[in-house]
């Protein structure tokens, strides 16, 4: 069934750069629902992750001379979290190339290799250090890639967070934050203070007072002292830090797990509810 995905010659998107040479075609609508359901259930079982029903399937075709350089597909806001790569290459031999290689760093040697043998499947999680590449091929190589989304990093969350931070201007923040932000900017890396400012924007746009905005900035910048907060401030500050991290960086599974633990069992406060439901959705 899947081999028929490569028969059609039209609708292929050709990538012919020095780094990434192959052809791609979105075949999501050509995958039977029952087949998708079986694969999704199996990937959920293997990873233990809360994966939503959403999926995307891409046919990838490489021709002689094609190669994919070492890169990391980090899960940015709204991106997939896991992939299953299925090879469809009858009579593959070592001299045909097209080996999927995994790396600990972009400069290092391959730490694991997967030959593109027929009907062999390989799955992996996407994260900032998931470096991989494909060696140059001397014979055609056919691959079907199944993409899966985490329940807490969906396109719906992406739209929500982008709307929250639309037309972002730090000048809208309360004046009470100015001396704290100025001191932080003099001693901390720009990416830290920018993310802290973004968290402060979230709190400000959620309607919190200046004291809460300042607390959120301090927490995200790592300047938060041991002062106690009421339950809503505690939750708001941590949720603001998380959405700022998502907006500026990518979906970090371990960091999300910490957030889930910190807010587990807490009341979902009204002004935080739309964001809370998307960042920490209930899952059965």
N, C-alpha and C positions, 0 to 999 in steps of 0.2 A: 504493500500500500504506500509506504513512505517513499519508495524509490520513484513512484510516479510524480512526485513533487518536482523532480528535476527534468522531466520530459519537456515541459513548456519552455520555450525560448524567449518569450516576451516578459515584461515586467521585472526584469532583473536590474538591480541597481549596482553599477560597476564602480568599484573603488580601485583606483590605479595610482596611488601615491607611493612614495619610496618606502613608507613605513607599513602601509596596510593595502595589500593587493588581493582582492577576491571579488566575488559577486554575491549579492544578497537578494532574497525575495521573501516578503512576508506571506507566510502560508497558514496563518492562524485559522482562517475561515475554512481551510481545507482539511482540518483535523477533526475527525468525528468526536462528538461530545463524550461518548462513552470511553473512548481511548484517552482523552484528556483527563477524565475523572479518575481513571485507573492510575495514570502516571502521577497526578496530583496527590492522590491518597498515599501512594508509595513514597513520594518525596517528603510528605508530611511525616510519615512514619520514620523514615531514615533520619531526617534532620531534627525532628521534634519541634519544628517551628510552626507558628500560627500563620499559615499561608492562605491568602484569599483565593476565591475562585478565578479571579482575573488571571489571564495567561497570554503569552505571545510566543509564537513559534516562527522561527526563521530558517529558511533553507540557505545554506552557504555552499558555494561552489568555487573551488580553486582550480586553476588551469596551470599547465607547466610554466614555471617562472614566478608564480604567485607566492607570496610569503606574508606572514603577519608578525610584526616586530614585538618585542617585549613591552607589555603595557599592563596597567591595572585598571579594571573597570569598577572603580569604587561606586558604591550605591548612593548617588546623590539624591536629593529630595525628590521623592516620587519614583525612583528607579527600582528595578528588580533587585532581589536579595540572593537568589539562587539560580543556577543554570544546570541543565542536564544536556550533555553533548553526546549525540548518537551518531556513530560513523556508519556509512553505507558504501563501503569500498571493497567490492569483491576482488579477490586475487591480489590483495595488497602485498607488496614486498618492500623490504627495508630501503631499497634504492629509489622507491617512489617518493620518499620524503613525506611531508605533511604531518610530522610528529608534533603533538601538543606537549609543550614543555612548561613546567612550573618552576618559578624562581623565588628565592628568599629576598632578593633585591634586584633592581634593574641592571646592576653591574655584575652580579654573581653568575656562577655556573648553575645549570639546571639541577634541581634537587629531585625531580620526578618527571618521568616521561610516559606518555600514553600513545601507543601506536594506533593509527587510524584503521584498525582491522574491522572487517565487516561485522555489523551488529554489536560492536563493543560500545558501551555507554560509560560516560564519566561525568560525575556531578561535582560541583564545588560552590562554596559560598563566596559572594562578592564582598570585599573589604579593601581598604586602602592599600594593603600589602599583598593582594592576590595577583602577583605578577605572573604573566603567562604569555606565550607566543607560539607560533606554528612555523616549523622549518619550511624552507622552500620545497615546492613539489615539482616532480618531473613527470607525473601522470595526474590526470584529473582526480580531485578529491571531493567527495560529497559528504556533507554533514548537516544534520538537523539539530537546531538548538532550541530547547524549551526553556522559557524564562518564567520565574515565579516571584510573586510580590508578597512581602511581609505585611501583615494586617496593620502595622503601625507606620508604614511608609508607602501609602497609596497615592495615586494621582489626585484623589480628592483632598488629601492632606496637603499635597503640593499646592493646589489651587488656593486652599484656605490660608496657608502661610504666606504665599506670595501676595495675596490680597491684604493680609495683616500688615505687611511691610511695604506696601505700595507707596511710592513717593516718599521714601525714607529720608528724613532730614533731622539730624541730631539737634538742630536749633529749636525744635519743638519741645525738647526736654526741659524740666523745671530748673530754674536758676540754682536751686539748692545743690544740684549735682555738679555744678561747674568746678568748684575747688577740688572736689574728689576726683573728677575725671582728669583735670589738669595735672594733678599729682601723679595719677596712675599713668598717664601718657608719657610722663617724664622718666618713668622707671620700668615700664612693662612693654613687651613686644606689641606692635601695632595690631596684630591679629587678635590678641587678647583683649585689648581695649575696644577694638571695633566690635567684637562679639558682645562684650559687656554693654556697650552702648546700644546694640541691637536688642539685647534682652530688656534694657531700660525702656526702649521704644515700645516693646510689647506690653509691658506693664502700664505705661502711660496711655496707650491706646485702649487697653482694657478698662481704663477709668480709675486706676489706683492713684493714691495721693503721692506727694513728693517723697515722703519718708519711705514708702514702699518701693518707689522707683529707685531711690538711692540704695536701699537694701539689695535690690535685684542687681544693680550694677556692681556693688561690692562682692556679692556672691559669685557672679560670673567672672569677675576679674581675679578671684581668689583672695580678696581682701576682707571677706566677711569674718567678723569677730565671733565671739561666743554668745552674743546677745540673743535672747530668746524672742521668738515671733509667735503671734497667734496662728492658729491652724491655717487660716486662709492665706495669710502672708507667706507662711512656710510653703504652701502648695503653689501659690502664684509665682514666687521667686524661682522655684525649681522648674516649673513648667515654662516660664519665660526663658530660662537658661537653655532648656532643651530645644525650644523652637528656634532660638538664635543660633544654636549649634547646627541644627539641621539646615538653616538658611545659609549659613556661612561655610559649612563643611560638608558632611555627609551623614548617612544613617549608620550609627555605631551600635551594633547589637549589644555589646557589653554595657555601654553607657545607657542604652534604653532599659536594660535589665535593672540597673541601679535605680533609675527613675521610677520604674514600676514598683520596686521594693519600697522606695521612700514614700510613695503616695498610696500604697496598698491599704485598702480599708478606710480611706479617708472620705469625708463628705465631698461630693463634687459641687463646688460652689458655682452659683448661677452665672456670673460673668465669665467664668473659665470653662463653662460646660461645652460650648462648641469645639474649642480647641482640645479639651480633655478627652472628649469622645473619640476624636480622630487620632490623638497621640497614644492614648491608652484605652483602646476599645475593649469592650467585654468580649471574651472568646471562650467558646465551649468546644 
